[in-house]
Each structure stands twice: as C-alpha cells, then as structure tokens.
Amino acid sequence: MTADELDWNRTLREQWEVHWNHQLRGRLDGLTDDEYFWSPAPDAWSVRPRDTSTAPMQAGAGDFTMDYAFPQPVPAAFTTIAWRLGHVIVGVLAARNAAHFGAPAASYQSWEYAGSAAGALDQLEAQLDVWLSGVRGLGEAGLRVPIGAKEPFPEAPMADLVLHIHRELIHHLSEVCLLRDLYLHTKPGNPRADS
C-alpha cells in the first residue's frame, strides 16, 4: 500500500479510537465521586460547588465551577481528576466541536460542569462522539483544508488539529488514570484497593 492509497481519515481516527477502546475507557470504569473530587495536593484546582472555591477565578454556568487563574500561576496548580476531565470535555473537545463541527457554543465560562464522576464521563463520551463524527465527516479532502481563524495557526491543515486533539486526549486522560492509581495506593480502605 502506498501513501496515496492510505485512508488518512481512518488512520487519524484510529490513532485515538484504538487508544480509547483498548487502554483508556476501561481504566475509567467505576470512577467514584470520591476519586473525581480527591485532592492529592494542598490547594489543588478542581470542579467545586459554586462559591466554594479559593482559586483566583472560577468559570462555569451551573451549580459547579472550575478553578483557574489568568495568567496561569508558575508553577501551574496541581489539578484533580474533576478539573482534568473538565479541561478535556470543554477546552479540548466541546470548544473545538463548536468551532469546527456545528455543535453548540462552548467555553469554560458557559459550561455546566458535572457534579459527579458519572456525569463527567457522560459529558466526555458525548463530546467524543461529536468529535469523531465530525472528523469522519471531513473525509480525505477536509483534512487538507486550513483550520481557519478559530485556532492559533489558521493556515495549518485540519489534519494538524486532529493530531493535536488526539495528543491532548491521550495526554490528559493518561494523567487521570495515573491519579486513579495514586488514589488506589494512598487511600486506605477504598473499594478498588480491596478488590
């Protein structure tokens, strides 16, 4: 098979789908609310009930908000699973789904963050479905079209954005898995440790 015969759209989708289906999705099963909100470091940023944050700023339209600051502190704040999932759901996926695939507008400020692990995983799966459907709909020709002014590098082809989003997903969701492992080994008596 030559590069001209390769289905690049399928290949780019499989970069994410294989990782999700065989490495990540199963690792997120059984995520508890305690794990979701667990703070492994003092003052870790999280998703919190409205008006309970001590972070410099809070974003969100619903009963829960996400901690943040602008500019970001140096060093960056440590973040909980809830925060990392919120970042992936909104900043990585929902905002891009809105910008490129006709999904409803989404931003950190307008999002209704999940107040539970199950709610966050539902939001994640919904945004992943929109993303993959959008990428599939690009076909081969759409991967070559410039991204446009909605992204920092407007002249770059859409394929570059697809690769970037997949790297972000793999990176941040692997962090979530690592935090689950840390929780398992540091929280005595949790159900996962006893199984």
Residue, then its C-alpha position, 0 to 999 in steps of 0.5 A: m500500500t502506498a501513501d496515496e492509497l492510505d485512508w488518512n481519515r481512518t488512520l487519524r481516527e484510529q490513532w485515538e479510537v484504538h487508544w480509547n477502546h483498548q487502554l483508556r475507557g476501561r481504566l475509567d470504569g467505576l470512577t467514584d465521586d470520591e476519586y473525581f473530587w480527591s485532592p492529592a495536593p494542598d490547594a489543588w484546582s478542581v470542579r467545586p460547588r459554586d462559591t466554594s472555591t479559593a482559586p483566583m477565578q472560577a468559570g462555569a454556568g451551573d451549580f459547579t465551577m472550575d478553578y483557574a487563574f489568568p495568567q496561569p500561576v508558575p508553577a501551574a496548580f496541581t489539578t484533580i481528576a474533576w478539573r482534568l476531565g473538565h479541561v478535556i470535555v470543554g477546552v479540548l473537545a466541546a470548544r473545538n466541536a463548536a468551532h469546527f463541527g456545528a455543535p453548540a457554543a462552548s467555553y469554560q465560562s458557559w459550561e455546566y460542569a458535572g457534579s459527579a464522576a458519572g456525569a463527567l464521563d457522560q459529558l466526555e463520551a458525548q463530546l467524543d462522539v461529536w468529535l469523531s463524527g465530525v472528523r469522519g465527516l471531513g473525509e480525505a479532502g477536509l483534512r487538507v483544508p486550513i483550520g481557519a481563524k478559530e485556532p492559533f495557526p489558521e493556515a495549518p491543515m485540519a489534519d494538524l488539529v486532529l493530531h493535536i486533539h488526539r495528543e491532548l486526549i491521550h495526554h490528559l486522560s493518561e494523567v487521570c488514570l495515573l491519579r486513579d492509581l495514586y488514589l488506589h495506593t494512598k487511600p486506605g480502605n477504598p473499594r478498588a484497593d480491596s478488590 
